[in-house]
Amino acid sequence: MSKSRDVLDKLAKLFEQGIINYKDLNNEMINILKSKRDEIVFRMKLATKDESDILRKRLEKLEKKVETLEKKEIKKKIKRVKK
């Protein structure tokens, strides 16, 4: 209840300040929601976008290495001895 009350209080302050223009109201709503989202992410201690991008790139490199090693292993198994 307190979280929704905070959002409603911020909206009430916006109306008190005289923000009537739809675009201004829309921008303020987006900013409020983004800040709430950031607070939730911070509390959950999730990885940032930069960290997740780095981890994704590392994973792609490792997958490529595994594929090349598998190809080399298959080539070794296929080799036949000439008589």
OpenMM code with the backbone's topology and positions (N, CA, C; nanometers):
from openmm import Vec3, app, unit

residues = "MET SER LYS SER ARG ASP VAL LEU ASP LYS LEU ALA LYS LEU PHE GLU GLN GLY ILE ILE ASN TYR LYS ASP LEU ASN ASN GLU MET ILE ASN ILE LEU LYS SER LYS ARG ASP GLU ILE VAL PHE ARG MET LYS LEU ALA THR LYS ASP GLU SER ASP ILE LEU ARG LYS ARG LEU GLU LYS LEU GLU LYS LYS VAL GLU THR LEU GLU LYS LYS GLU ILE LYS LYS LYS ILE LYS ARG VAL LYS LYS".split()
positions = [
    Vec3(0.0820, -0.1192, 0.0000),
    Vec3(0.0000, 0.0000, 0.0000),
    Vec3(0.0866, 0.1259, 0.0000),
    Vec3(0.1954, 0.1259, 0.0744),
    Vec3(0.2762, 0.2471, 0.0848),
    Vec3(0.3410, 0.2818, -0.0488),
    Vec3(0.3768, 0.1804, -0.1285),
    Vec3(0.4397, 0.2071, -0.2576),
    Vec3(0.3401, 0.2741, -0.3520),
    Vec3(0.2185, 0.2238, -0.3544),
    Vec3(0.1181, 0.2854, -0.4412),
    Vec3(0.0816, 0.4242, -0.3893),
    Vec3(0.0868, 0.4400, -0.2606),
    Vec3(0.0570, 0.5707, -0.2020),
    Vec3(0.1641, 0.6719, -0.2430),
    Vec3(0.2912, 0.6267, -0.2485),
    Vec3(0.3996, 0.7156, -0.2910),
    Vec3(0.3765, 0.7639, -0.4337),
    Vec3(0.3387, 0.6727, -0.5212),
    Vec3(0.3139, 0.7100, -0.6603),
    Vec3(0.1977, 0.8082, -0.6681),
    Vec3(0.0921, 0.7814, -0.5945),
    Vec3(-0.0233, 0.8717, -0.5957),
    Vec3(0.0123, 1.0086, -0.5384),
    Vec3(0.0968, 1.0109, -0.4345),
    Vec3(0.1398, 1.1389, -0.3782),
    Vec3(0.2198, 1.2197, -0.4800),
    Vec3(0.3054, 1.1512, -0.5549),
    Vec3(0.3833, 1.2221, -0.6569),
    Vec3(0.2926, 1.2764, -0.7667),
    Vec3(0.1914, 1.1990, -0.8038),
    Vec3(0.0962, 1.2477, -0.9036),
    Vec3(0.0188, 1.3685, -0.8521),
    Vec3(-0.0197, 1.3636, -0.7256),
    Vec3(-0.0925, 1.4758, -0.6670),
    Vec3(-0.0056, 1.6011, -0.6664),
    Vec3(0.1238, 1.5854, -0.6375),
    Vec3(0.2143, 1.7004, -0.6402),
    Vec3(0.2236, 1.7589, -0.7806),
    Vec3(0.2231, 1.6715, -0.8808),
    Vec3(0.2283, 1.7202, -1.0185),
    Vec3(0.1070, 1.8052, -1.0518),
    Vec3(-0.0098, 1.7605, -1.0100),
    Vec3(-0.1316, 1.8368, -1.0373),
    Vec3(-0.1322, 1.9682, -0.9599),
    Vec3(-0.0761, 1.9651, -0.8385),
    Vec3(-0.0696, 2.0876, -0.7594),
    Vec3(0.0220, 2.1899, -0.8252),
    Vec3(0.1289, 2.1423, -0.8884),
    Vec3(0.2244, 2.2324, -0.9516),
    Vec3(0.1690, 2.2906, -1.0809),
    Vec3(0.0614, 2.2384, -1.1274),
    Vec3(-0.0031, 2.2947, -1.2447),
    Vec3(0.0400, 2.2329, -1.3759),
    Vec3(0.0897, 2.1113, -1.3702),
    Vec3(0.1272, 2.0450, -1.4939),
    Vec3(0.0003, 1.9903, -1.5564),
    Vec3(-0.0445, 2.0570, -1.6596),
    Vec3(-0.1690, 2.0191, -1.7242),
    Vec3(-0.1421, 1.9597, -1.8614),
    Vec3(-0.0333, 1.9998, -1.9220),
    Vec3(-0.0002, 1.9538, -2.0559),
    Vec3(0.0181, 1.8020, -2.0541),
    Vec3(-0.0404, 1.7350, -2.1517),
    Vec3(-0.0374, 1.5882, -2.1561),
    Vec3(0.1046, 1.5361, -2.1708),
    Vec3(0.1854, 1.5993, -2.2551),
    Vec3(0.3219, 1.5524, -2.2764),
    Vec3(0.4045, 1.5654, -2.1494),
    Vec3(0.3886, 1.6740, -2.0788),
    Vec3(0.4614, 1.6923, -1.9531),
    Vec3(0.4193, 1.5868, -1.8512),
    Vec3(0.2906, 1.5625, -1.8446),
    Vec3(0.2399, 1.4624, -1.7520),
    Vec3(0.2919, 1.3238, -1.7895),
    Vec3(0.2921, 1.2944, -1.9190),
    Vec3(0.3408, 1.1659, -1.9672),
    Vec3(0.4882, 1.1480, -1.9321),
    Vec3(0.5686, 1.2519, -1.9558),
    Vec3(0.7110, 1.2440, -1.9237),
    Vec3(0.7341, 1.2245, -1.7743),
    Vec3(0.6593, 1.2934, -1.6932),
    Vec3(0.6737, 1.2795, -1.5479),
    Vec3(0.6336, 1.1396, -1.5012),
    Vec3(0.5272, 1.0861, -1.5599),
    Vec3(0.4853, 0.9493, -1.5242),
    Vec3(0.5945, 0.8493, -1.5600),
    Vec3(0.6523, 0.8643, -1.6782),
    Vec3(0.7583, 0.7732, -1.7215),
    Vec3(0.8784, 0.7847, -1.6286),
    Vec3(0.9141, 0.9051, -1.5898),
    Vec3(1.0272, 0.9241, -1.4991),
    Vec3(1.0009, 0.8609, -1.3628),
    Vec3(0.8797, 0.8760, -1.3127),
    Vec3(0.8445, 0.8173, -1.1829),
    Vec3(0.8528, 0.6653, -1.1901),
    Vec3(0.7964, 0.6085, -1.2962),
    Vec3(0.7972, 0.4628, -1.3093),
    Vec3(0.9385, 0.4086, -1.3296),
    Vec3(1.0205, 0.4794, -1.4041),
    Vec3(1.1593, 0.4365, -1.4236),
    Vec3(1.2363, 0.4389, -1.2922),
    Vec3(1.2136, 0.5415, -1.2130),
    Vec3(1.2847, 0.5493, -1.0847),
    Vec3(1.2403, 0.4365, -0.9922),
    Vec3(1.1122, 0.4050, -0.9935),
    Vec3(1.0632, 0.2928, -0.9121),
    Vec3(1.1232, 0.1612, -0.9608),
    Vec3(1.1311, 0.1437, -1.0934),
    Vec3(1.1909, 0.0234, -1.1493),
    Vec3(1.3374, 0.0120, -1.1079),
    Vec3(1.4092, 0.1233, -1.1145),
    Vec3(1.5502, 0.1232, -1.0769),
    Vec3(1.5682, 0.0881, -0.9296),
    Vec3(1.4791, 0.1382, -0.8452),
    Vec3(1.4852, 0.1049, -0.7029),
    Vec3(1.4650, -0.0451, -0.6812),
    Vec3(1.3697, -0.1026, -0.7509),
    Vec3(1.3411, -0.2461, -0.7369),
    Vec3(1.4601, -0.3281, -0.7848),
    Vec3(1.5177, -0.2900, -0.8974),
    Vec3(1.6333, -0.3627, -0.9506),
    Vec3(1.7503, -0.3516, -0.8543),
    Vec3(1.7700, -0.2344, -0.7971),
    Vec3(1.8788, -0.2156, -0.7017),
    Vec3(1.8589, -0.3025, -0.5780),
    Vec3(1.7382, -0.3111, -0.5293),
    Vec3(1.7100, -0.3939, -0.4119),
    Vec3(1.7311, -0.5422, -0.4397),
    Vec3(1.6991, -0.5834, -0.5622),
    Vec3(1.7141, -0.7245, -0.5979),
    Vec3(1.8591, -0.7595, -0.6316),
    Vec3(1.9436, -0.6574, -0.6433),
    Vec3(2.0856, -0.6750, -0.6732),
    Vec3(2.1066, -0.7527, -0.8033),
    Vec3(2.0316, -0.7144, -0.9046),
    Vec3(2.0453, -0.7756, -1.0364),
    Vec3(2.1646, -0.7150, -1.1091),
    Vec3(2.2141, -0.7857, -1.2085),
    Vec3(2.3257, -0.7364, -1.2876),
    Vec3(2.2800, -0.6201, -1.3752),
    Vec3(2.3708, -0.5268, -1.3982),
    Vec3(2.3371, -0.4146, -1.4844),
    Vec3(2.3422, -0.4586, -1.6299),
    Vec3(2.3001, -0.3723, -1.7171),
    Vec3(2.2983, -0.4048, -1.8591),
    Vec3(2.4397, -0.4273, -1.9110),
    Vec3(2.5336, -0.3448, -1.8660),
    Vec3(2.6726, -0.3608, -1.9096),
    Vec3(2.7283, -0.4959, -1.8667),
    Vec3(2.7003, -0.5335, -1.7427),
    Vec3(2.7490, -0.6623, -1.6937),
    Vec3(2.6881, -0.7783, -1.7714),
    Vec3(2.5603, -0.7694, -1.8002),
    Vec3(2.4955, -0.8774, -1.8745),
    Vec3(2.5469, -0.8846, -2.0177),
    Vec3(2.5783, -0.7689, -2.0788),
    Vec3(2.6359, -0.7694, -2.2140),
    Vec3(2.7728, -0.8357, -2.2149),
    Vec3(2.8529, -0.8057, -2.1153),
    Vec3(2.9860, -0.8665, -2.1054),
    Vec3(2.9739, -1.0168, -2.0880),
    Vec3(2.8838, -1.0598, -2.0017),
    Vec3(2.8644, -1.2029, -1.9793),
    Vec3(2.8140, -1.2724, -2.1049),
    Vec3(2.7268, -1.2066, -2.1795),
    Vec3(2.6743, -1.2637, -2.3035),
    Vec3(2.7869, -1.2817, -2.4064),
    Vec3(2.8756, -1.1826, -2.4173),
    Vec3(2.9873, -1.1926, -2.5106),
    Vec3(3.0828, -1.3048, -2.4705),
    Vec3(3.1095, -1.3173, -2.3417),
    Vec3(3.1969, -1.4249, -2.2950),
    Vec3(3.1364, -1.5609, -2.3255),
    Vec3(3.0077, -1.5720, -2.3076),
    Vec3(2.9395, -1.6974, -2.3360),
    Vec3(2.9466, -1.7314, -2.4849),
    Vec3(2.9294, -1.6318, -2.5708),
    Vec3(2.9392, -1.6556, -2.7150),
    Vec3(3.0792, -1.7030, -2.7534),
    Vec3(3.1825, -1.6436, -2.6946),
    Vec3(3.3193, -1.6862, -2.7234),
    Vec3(3.3411, -1.8313, -2.6811),
    Vec3(3.2911, -1.8654, -2.5632),
    Vec3(3.3070, -2.0020, -2.5152),
    Vec3(3.2332, -2.1018, -2.6036),
    Vec3(3.1152, -2.0645, -2.6516),
    Vec3(3.0399, -2.1523, -2.7419),
    Vec3(3.1155, -2.1744, -2.8719),
    Vec3(3.1785, -2.0694, -2.9250),
    Vec3(3.2575, -2.0837, -3.0475),
    Vec3(3.3755, -2.1769, -3.0252),
    Vec3(3.4413, -2.1643, -2.9107),
    Vec3(3.5546, -2.2516, -2.8801),
    Vec3(3.5110, -2.3971, -2.8711),
    Vec3(3.3979, -2.4207, -2.8087),
    Vec3(3.3465, -2.5570, -2.7957),
    Vec3(3.3155, -2.6139, -2.9338),
    Vec3(3.2552, -2.5336, -3.0193),
    Vec3(3.2231, -2.5802, -3.1547),
    Vec3(3.3498, -2.6164, -3.2322),
    Vec3(3.4513, -2.5333, -3.2229),
    Vec3(3.5759, -2.5631, -3.2952),
    Vec3(3.6421, -2.6878, -3.2404),
    Vec3(3.6399, -2.7059, -3.1105),
    Vec3(3.6985, -2.8263, -3.0517),
    Vec3(3.6218, -2.9508, -3.0941),
    Vec3(3.4902, -2.9414, -3.1009),
    Vec3(3.4098, -3.0552, -3.1451),
    Vec3(3.4399, -3.0893, -3.2911),
    Vec3(3.4572, -2.9884, -3.3743),
    Vec3(3.4899, -3.0122, -3.5147),
    Vec3(3.6254, -3.0808, -3.5281),
    Vec3(3.7230, -3.0365, -3.4499),
    Vec3(3.8559, -3.0978, -3.4529),
    Vec3(3.8485, -3.2441, -3.4081),
    Vec3(3.7686, -3.2701, -3.3065),
    Vec3(3.7550, -3.4061, -3.2550),
    Vec3(3.6904, -3.4965, -3.3591),
    Vec3(3.5911, -3.4471, -3.4294),
    Vec3(3.5233, -3.5254, -3.5339),
    Vec3(3.6217, -3.5553, -3.6471),
    Vec3(3.7037, -3.4579, -3.6856),
    Vec3(3.8016, -3.4786, -3.7920),
    Vec3(3.9028, -3.5848, -3.7522),
    Vec3(3.9439, -3.5877, -3.6277),
    Vec3(4.0395, -3.6872, -3.5804),
    Vec3(3.9790, -3.8270, -3.5869),
    Vec3(3.8527, -3.8389, -3.5555),
    Vec3(3.7867, -3.9691, -3.5572),
    Vec3(3.7678, -4.0196, -3.6994),
    Vec3(3.7495, -3.9300, -3.7944),
    Vec3(3.7214, -3.9691, -3.9328),
    Vec3(3.8478, -4.0153, -4.0044),
    Vec3(3.9651, -3.9692, -3.9668),
    Vec3(4.0870, -4.0062, -4.0349),
    Vec3(4.1034, -4.1578, -4.0394),
    Vec3(4.1363, -4.2081, -4.1581),
    Vec3(4.1550, -4.3526, -4.1754),
    Vec3(4.3003, -4.3791, -4.2146),
    Vec3(4.3455, -4.4895, -4.1749),
    Vec3(4.4833, -4.5271, -4.2045),
    Vec3(4.4883, -4.5894, -4.3432),
    Vec3(4.5904, -4.5488, -4.4237),
    Vec3(4.6050, -4.6057, -4.5569),
    Vec3(4.6797, -4.7388, -4.5455),
    Vec3(4.6400, -4.8371, -4.6273),
    Vec3(4.7030, -4.9686, -4.6233),
    Vec3(4.8076, -4.9825, -4.7287),
] * unit.nanometer
topology = app.Topology()
chain = topology.addChain("A")
for resn in residues:
    res = topology.addResidue(resn, chain)
    for name in ("N", "CA", "C"):
        topology.addAtom(name, app.Element.getBySymbol(name[0]), res)
